């Protein structure tokens, strides 16, 4: 029995190879092998890798990136925005 991670990797590999073959056939150039690895960069949102810190605990340093946090889950102190000093 194959695990779900292995199956996902196998499907991803097959789809990638098929996409590469189709692009190679469509553009009729070997350079497509150099361009295909850069396709994910076209769909990446700028700044998505760096979440913005909304609030921080003044005592333990816990940082919340979700505005629904009002109090620190570690010590119960009220969270403060980074601009509130």
Secondary structure, 3 states (H helix, E strand, C coil): CCCHHHHHHHHHHHHHHHHHHHHHHHHCCCCHHHHHHHHHHHCCCCCCCCCCCCEEECCCCCEECCCCCCECCCCCCEEEECCCC
